[in-house]
Amino acid sequence: MSLLVILSSPSGGGKSTVIRKLLKLSEMNFIYSVSCTTRKPRPGETDGKDYYFLSEAEFKKKIEQNGFLEWEQVHGYYYGTSRELVEQWLDQGKIVLLDIDVNGGLKIRQKFPHRSISIFLQPPSVNELIERLKKRKTESQQEIDKRLERVPLELARKKYFDFVITNKDIKTTVNETLDIIQKTIKRGGNS
């Protein structure tokens, strides 16, 4: 059964870590939907693996061509989900994992109400979130501050998600996420 699994959280909430761990579970038919972005790669990021890094002109052209299922401008950059790839994977019966901001996640959930589940990963506290962002050492303090400005909006939208998991411990969070996915598949989709 094909399924879109939407994982959203504030920056530093654990989306990418949960997805990396889920992808190691070979018994599941998971595939990761690599998003497109106009931001520059962080150290260690690879084009096509972490993101498709596009110029603003390339991104806007894709918007005009209806190439995204959803797109948003977040933290001063554009982010979007490839329509062609996601539709292809759903046709192949894949379980598509989406690491996506809250607005984009809710848009996809509306477009695919019976073929998707939305999971919001909530940090144990804002202080914990700040510590996680600092430990990543991938953004300047100015970029961290910009990300933190958006946290109240993101936390306020969690009520619109199917599930909310407080990400205190990554192993527990991965297990809870996997349990939600397996129960949804067993039911034959989200109803």
Buried (B, 14 or more C-beta within 10 A) or exposed (E): EBBBBBBBBBBBBBBBBBBBBBEEEEEBBBBBBBBBBBBEEEEEBEEEEBBBBBEEEEBBEBEEEEBBBBBBEBBEEBBBBBBEBBEEBBEEEBBBBBBBBBBBBBBBBEEBEEBBBBBBBBBEEEEBBBEBBEEEEEBEEEBBEBBBEBBEEBBEBBEBBBBBBBBEEEEEBBEBBBEBBEEBBEEEBBE
